[in-house]
Amino acid sequence: MLSCREVTVLCSQSLDEPLGLAQRWRLRCHLMMCAGCTNFRHQLELLRNAAHDYAHGAGTHFRAERGDPGIDGAAVRRDRPASGMRPHWPCIDLRPRYKVYSPSELP
Amino acid sequence: MTAVTDRPAASADENAFAAEIVALRRDMLRFAKLQLRSAEAAEDMVQDAIAAALRGARSFAGRSSLKTWVFAILRNRIVDHIRQEAKVIPLSTLEQEEVEWEDRVDALFDANGAWSEAARPAAWPRPEERLQQQQFWRVFEARLEHLPANTARVFMMREFLGFDAQEICDRLGITSGNFHVIVHRARLRLRDCGCATAWNSTGVVREACHAELQGSHRTVLAIAG
């Protein structure tokens, strides 16, 4: 049985590389029983989305309060992935929300 | 940039476009400074990105918001800069950050590795609204600024600039084990920005944020669980 401390390490690692089958399985077993770690995983997903938004120009001057729809409509709801995606691990919703420019397209 | 705005033939449209780009300067500068940790280098890079945006105005074509496009140009410059200049992280500075950090992690868990009562993560209430609040981004930026230098560098290369783990390891001369430990640390510190802002009205967290700005993370880790 993994400890919460070990689970936080694996949750983080899963954002950077695919985990092995055994690790995924042990993680799921722990997460099914542990609300703290489930929240932690969700926090990491949101942090990744936040960092992504920030790197695309969201931030202190994000003008949501003026009814601005957000940069490229990024303010649309996208908290938890659809429930159908939940059982898989990892299930972070990382669809690009901004126009992706390849370096050759940029001046 | 003045070369474009002052050109007599510049149409009103072109001038408006240039003004919009220049208006983004402050945000760009903040973003660049976080990553380059040198005001001067950040200034140069932003200037360069703005000049490129003004020169390449025709290639913009409105396929995204202007800000997304300009930030893509800026990120691209920062990536190039890192690819050219990235220096190997000396092992000694890594170890130093490690020692500082271990105590903080220990405080999050009990002896069996379970969450300690105070540190157990809570859900971000209404996360999507969070990301649209200025308060959230202030806490986010303040915490980024207080990450140890190497930790911040690795985190931002990964999450802002989209380097993959292998390239980061190669460029900075760290092992994949080092890499995972470093980004994990950064995420542990940044993960509850959303909770802190949600609680802001209680005053408790206002104090916590204040403590954070003073560089005292321990208080926040203890309160924000």
Contacts between the chains, C-beta under 8 A, distances in Angstrom:
chain1	res1	chain2	res2	distance
A	3	B	109	7.6
A	3	B	112	6.2
A	3	B	113	2.9
A	3	B	114	6.3
A	4	B	109	6.4
A	4	B	113	5.9
A	4	B	114	4.9
A	4	B	115	4.9
A	5	B	105	7.8
A	5	B	108	7.8
A	5	B	109	4.7
A	5	B	113	3.7
A	5	B	114	7.8
A	6	B	113	6.4
A	8	B	184	7.0
A	8	B	188	6.9
A	9	B	180	7.2
A	9	B	184	5.8
A	12	B	180	6.9
A	12	B	183	6.2
A	12	B	184	4.0
A	12	B	187	5.3
A	12	B	188	8.0
A	13	B	180	5.3
A	13	B	184	7.4
A	15	B	183	7.8
A	15	B	187	7.9
A	16	B	158	6.9
A	16	B	164	7.9
A	16	B	165	4.6
A	16	B	179	7.5
A	16	B	180	6.9
A	16	B	183	6.6
A	17	B	165	6.0
A	35	B	120	8.0
A	36	B	115	4.4
A	36	B	120	4.1
A	36	B	121	5.4
A	37	B	115	7.7
A	37	B	121	7.6
A	39	B	120	7.8
A	39	B	121	4.0
A	39	B	122	5.9
A	39	B	123	5.0
A	40	B	121	4.2
A	40	B	191	6.9
A	42	B	123	6.3
A	42	B	124	7.4
A	43	B	121	5.7
A	43	B	123	7.9
A	43	B	124	6.5
A	43	B	191	4.1
A	43	B	192	6.3
A	43	B	194	7.2
A	43	B	195	8.0
A	44	B	187	5.8
A	44	B	191	6.1
A	46	B	124	5.7
A	46	B	127	5.0
A	46	B	130	7.8
A	46	B	131	7.9
A	46	B	194	6.1
A	47	B	187	6.0
A	47	B	190	5.5
A	47	B	191	5.4
A	47	B	193	7.5
A	48	B	159	6.6
A	49	B	131	7.2
A	50	B	131	5.9
A	50	B	136	7.7
A	50	B	140	6.4
A	50	B	193	7.1
A	50	B	194	7.8
A	51	B	159	3.8
A	51	B	160	6.1
A	52	B	159	7.3
A	53	B	131	6.0
A	54	B	31	7.5
A	54	B	137	7.3
A	54	B	140	6.9
A	54	B	160	6.9
A	55	B	31	7.4
A	55	B	71	6.9
A	55	B	75	6.3
A	55	B	159	7.3
A	55	B	160	4.0
A	55	B	161	7.2
A	56	B	67	7.7
A	56	B	68	5.4
A	56	B	71	5.5
A	56	B	72	7.8
A	57	B	24	7.5
A	57	B	27	6.4
A	57	B	31	7.8
A	57	B	65	7.8
A	57	B	67	4.0
A	57	B	68	6.1
A	57	B	70	7.3
A	57	B	71	4.2
A	58	B	131	6.9
A	58	B	137	7.2
A	59	B	27	5.9
A	59	B	30	7.0
A	59	B	31	7.3
A	59	B	137	4.8
A	59	B	141	7.3
A	60	B	27	7.3
A	60	B	30	7.2
A	60	B	134	5.8
A	60	B	137	4.8
A	60	B	138	6.3
A	60	B	141	6.8
A	61	B	26	7.4
A	61	B	27	5.5
A	61	B	134	7.8
A	62	B	131	7.9
A	62	B	132	6.2
A	62	B	134	7.0
A	62	B	137	6.6
A	64	B	132	3.4
A	64	B	133	7.4
A	65	B	132	7.7
A	65	B	134	7.7
A	70	B	132	7.2
A	71	B	64	8.0
A	71	B	65	4.9
A	71	B	67	5.5
A	71	B	68	5.5
A	72	B	64	5.2
A	72	B	65	5.4
A	72	B	68	5.4
A	75	B	128	7.4
A	75	B	131	7.7
A	75	B	132	5.7
A	77	B	128	5.3
A	78	B	128	6.6
A	79	B	126	8.0
A	79	B	127	4.7
A	79	B	128	5.0
A	98	B	64	6.4
A	98	B	68	5.1
A	99	B	63	5.5
A	99	B	64	3.4
A	99	B	68	5.8
A	99	B	69	7.6
A	99	B	72	8.0
A	101	B	64	7.8
A	101	B	69	6.9
A	101	B	72	4.3
A	101	B	76	7.9
A	103	B	76	5.3
A	103	B	79	8.0
A	105	B	59	6.8
A	106	B	52	7.6
A	106	B	56	7.3
A	106	B	59	7.6
A	106	B	72	6.0
A	106	B	73	5.1
A	106	B	76	5.3
A	107	B	52	4.4
A	107	B	53	6.5
A	107	B	55	5.7
A	107	B	56	2.4
A	107	B	59	5.8
A	107	B	73	6.5
